[in-house]
Amino acid sequence: MRKAFILLAGIAFYAVNASAQLKELTTDQMLRGNTKGLLNELPRVGGWKDDTHYILYKPLGDKKYDTVLVDAKSGKEMHYTAPVETKASVSVKENDIVYKAADGTEKKLTDNKDEEKNPTLSPDGTKVAFTRKNDLYVIDIATSKEDRLTTDGTDLIYNGWASWVYYEEILGRSSHYRAFWWNPDSKRIAYMHFDDSQVPLFPIVGADGQHGYIENTRYPEAGDKNPEVKVGVVDITSKQTVWSEFNEKDDQYFGTPFWAPDGSSLWLQWMNRNQNHLVVYAIDPATGAKKSVYDEQQKTWVDWLDDIHFLANNKGYIIQSDKSGWMHIYQYDMNGNLIKQITDGNWTVKDIVKYDEPKGIIWFTARKENSARFDLYKIKMDGTGLQRLTFGEYTHAPNVSTNGSYFITTYSSVSSPTRMALVDTKGKINIIADSKTEELANYNIAKTSLLRVATPDGFELPVLITWPLNMDSSKRYPVLISIYGGPNAGTVYDGWKGLGQAQWWAKEGLIQVSIDHRASGHFGKVGQNYIYKDLGNWEIKDYSEVVKWLDAKSYVDKNKICITGFSYGGYVTCMALTRGADYFTHGIAGGSVTDWALYDSHYTERYMGLPSENVEGYKSNSVLTYVNKYKGNLFIVHGTMDDNVHMQNSLQLIAALEDAKKDFTMMFYPGGRHGWGNLKDRWAHFNNEKAKYYYKYLLEKPVPKEILQ
């Protein structure tokens, strides 16, 4: 520890003396992103035309690009005109569906006062499925003949349109509430049927107009009744639905289904309410009969499968699972029998990038050499021949060629600006582009370090620190900690951070810190399991260890330890200023959960269990429990129409703080959802308020006009 301090002091002393010879970044460069002349814009990779030719979009300036085709063997470039997109598409315009043919001609398919949602082309391109007023429809493109496939849609019954908790937590926001899936044969559609009639109603109040208005949302909080769901397959000719063999009254969840490549079965994910048992069932679309093809149980929770990679000729499938304590790749036969755990070890597989069945090779990205970095690897499907393909101490974003003979990687570290390189199978590296210019070396740039801070029980927590510009170790500096903090959602990575606002705050004298705790993903599912039924406890303990490490430094002002975050980060910020009040002095908490009993069932119970089974856990991990410990300076911010983390959370915290006669600050944004970036002026106002807070309480000097938007 003493040796690290001496090293830092030496760096700071050198920077003070060397800075007189270097140029300073301008306000325009730090706050407006005008880094022309200091950083080059890198080309964008347009993919691989074939195994030896890749497409680059080379910047020409003014947001214009030249498209070139590059021969990977020779490096020769030629101007390239990409083939005209010939794919048909559908969209909604003015509440009606418009079909755009491959030749660009358009045809309006519907003409009706009701809004059509999520129009989706059939695989054969002849039909469009969509929902209207919570029923599922299909329309023939050639004849415009429309068929209604379900008839019981109401304000509480949805066919092919997701209930809120499924949209937010299971199917994902990218689904846009779509809950139907075409069969590869274009003759059938799988869909989910939701009954929200017993899900509690939550009112969201809008303040616009003379009398305001109310949005009523069926939102199940922890322990509440969930929507009743059943999954069916409808024949678009007969309009008859065959329901899968589940009792919709059971307390259960269904995840995203996958059609088998030949369309013979629907692979449907099922999970119990406690979310510690996942089963994938192959559903017979003709009868609804189910057969288990994958079964996983864990002592804590099981995550949904993001994908199933089916092998040719029914030879089985490949999935990723963290059931060993670390995310790895597994191969099973079509009956769910384990053939091989392909990867293994105390490290995390991120994504399967490519797999070549004939050659028996899988390419994947992983956090193996360093949990703060991503590398590309390949391995044989029998689990042998693991090989790291990327290079150096960088984090990589690779793009593999058609047959795996080459890959392009965009790579960087906290101290090295981003580069792009072409790499072949022998490891030969050819630099394509470098964002760093020679001029950059003439500028005084604040340093960023990636460190590890040990906990008493052996975790080496990753910490990212941007040091004040021209740091003088004889002075004391305030600390700004920015976090998210959710499970498996780390933010500390060894990548270039650019020359943006962080450089401004470094110039102003802030020590800027990001921390990842034991459950952030750096330590696999092993680390995540610590927080089971105990959200908020280990996060604050781990963050406090880093603050204690900082407080021990002579150059840290322990009376100015500020933490800020949004959503889960808002929750952690509130906990830091209450439960962790001995270490954290200031905080800005946005869109915060303050009591897990107030958040949605699926997310909360995955980590906390049912409230009836974890009474003490819900109490001990509520911010409200620790209001009596609050002694700092908390700035609470929330959008008034947040439909994800309801403003109820902040209001209950505010009421508790007021009853305890505590001082705090609050700011509400009318019409703001979970974040209010769509409200441009109000978002700018929020950013201004944050800047004013930092200057008033941390820097204790006037706010420069140029920082305000």
Sequence and secondary structure as in RCSB ss.txt:
>XXXX:A:sequence
MRKAFILLAGIAFYAVNASAQLKELTTDQMLRGNTKGLLNELPRVGGWKDDTHYILYKPLGDKKYDTVLVDAKSG
KEMHYTAPVETKASVSVKENDIVYKAADGTEKKLTDNKDEEKNPTLSPDGTKVAFTRKNDLYVIDIATSKEDRLT
TDGTDLIYNGWASWVYYEEILGRSSHYRAFWWNPDSKRIAYMHFDDSQVPLFPIVGADGQHGYIENTRYPEAGDK
NPEVKVGVVDITSKQTVWSEFNEKDDQYFGTPFWAPDGSSLWLQWMNRNQNHLVVYAIDPATGAKKSVYDEQQKT
WVDWLDDIHFLANNKGYIIQSDKSGWMHIYQYDMNGNLIKQITDGNWTVKDIVKYDEPKGIIWFTARKENSARFD
LYKIKMDGTGLQRLTFGEYTHAPNVSTNGSYFITTYSSVSSPTRMALVDTKGKINIIADSKTEELANYNIAKTSL
LRVATPDGFELPVLITWPLNMDSSKRYPVLISIYGGPNAGTVYDGWKGLGQAQWWAKEGLIQVSIDHRASGHFGK
VGQNYIYKDLGNWEIKDYSEVVKWLDAKSYVDKNKICITGFSYGGYVTCMALTRGADYFTHGIAGGSVTDWALYD
SHYTERYMGLPSENVEGYKSNSVLTYVNKYKGNLFIVHGTMDDNVHMQNSLQLIAALEDAKKDFTMMFYPGGRHG
WGNLKDRWAHFNNEKAKYYYKYLLEKPVPKEILQ
>XXXX:A:secstr
 HHHHHHHHHHHHHHHHHGGGSEE  HHHHHS   TTTB    EEEEEEETTEEEEEEEEETTEEEEEEEETTT 
 EEE         EEEEETTEEEEE TTS EEE    SS EEEEEE TTSSEEEEEETTEEEEEETTT  EEE  
    SSEEESB  HHHHHHTS GGGTTB EEE TTSSEEEEEEEE TTS EEEEEE  TTT EEEEEE  BTTS 
  EEEEEEEETTT  EEE S  TTSSEEE   EE TTSS EEEEEEETTS EEEEEEE TTT  EEEEEEEE SS
     S  EE GGG  EEEEE TTSS EEEEE TTS EEEE   SSSEEEEEEEEETTTTEEEEEEE S TT  E
EEEEETTS   EE S SSSEEEEEE TTSSEEEEEEEETTEEEEEEEEETT  EEEEEESB GGGGGEE   EEE
EEEE TTS EEEEEEE  TT  TTS EEEEEE    TT     SS  TTSHHHHHHHHT EEEEE  TTSSTTHH
HHHGGGTT TTHHHHHHHHHHHHHHHTSTTEEEEEEEEEEETHHHHHHHHHHHTTTTT  EEEEES    GGGSB
HHHHHHHH  GGG HHHHHHT GGGGGGG  SEEEEEEETT SSS THHHHHHHHHHHHTT   EEEEETT  SS
 TTSHHHHHHHHHHHHHHIIIIII S   GGG  
